[in-house]
Amino acid sequence: MEFEILGSGTSHGIPVIGCDCAVCASADPHDNRYRASAFARTGEHAGILIDAGPEFRLQALRAKIRKLDALLVTHAHADHIHGLDDVRIFTHDRDLPVYSSRQTLREIRDRFDYVFKETQKGGGKPHIRLLPVEPGVPFRIDGTGVFATAVPIMHGELEIFGWRIGDTAYLTDCGEVPDASRELLAGVKRLVIDALRERPHTTHFNFAGALEEIVKIAPERAYLTHICHDFSHGEIFRWIEGWLRSNGGRAEVRRFMDAGKKIEPAHDGLRFDLIP
């Protein structure tokens, strides 16, 4: 399997509407960040979608997605579910299983109530099945041999889901990882984690907070996502290098570095191997 970052940006997306800052005006494609989303490929053009944000149609075209096995939803904020109607192209032959917490699925049912009503022919709508899952309990994704685990994380005061599939974990919109959830991440080799900006934020990890958490989880490779427009891709690389140098005297950071583990910013289109 293969894991792809469909979007690495914050809720505004990058470039931000009406903004002329250096990052929004950048010609580097790494600085063009769609809303945060990911895709675990089960085949060349098929796989498991994590979140369907407002740019899902564009993300799917760019990634050449032709089949969805399932949708895993982290939470019901607009930048993570407001592309849900665009999954309908994948639901002509079967209802798409949509997995999340009971609260998130209730919000999806309320916000997309037309999906669940009997309506006239035509004016297509997605055909989906809302399937609640218990946090920390691995489950097999319907129609596949792939198992996933919902990992509770804190988005401010809101408990949402991160997702673990095999050796890879995806934790977006995260400002805290509870100790019990960190146990669910034991042995993760690839970690994608929220890191909004350098400045502190009330509901997201900033760069330093994300790096502290990465050192605790200790994956072989970590990628920062849900990034705003304060820093370019290259500047984040340099920020990470500076943080590791300045904290290299700490035993846990030194162990992390000596083990050859790596941290870098994610970017749209980034792919890496996933062992289920």
Secondary structure, 3 states (H helix, E strand, C coil): CEEEEEECECCCCECCCCCCCCCCCCCCHHHCECECEEEEECCCCEEEEECCCCCHHHHHHHHCCCEEEEEECCCCCHHHHCCHHHHHHHCCCCCEEEEECHHHHHHHHHHCHHHHCCCCCCCCCCCEEEEECCCCCCEECCCCCCEEEEEEEEECCEEEEEEEECCEEEECCCCECCHHHHHHCCCCCEEEEECCCCCCCCCCCCHHHHHHHHHHHCCCEEEEECECCCCCHHHHHHHHHHHHHHCCCCHHHHHHHHCCCEEEECCCCCEEECCC
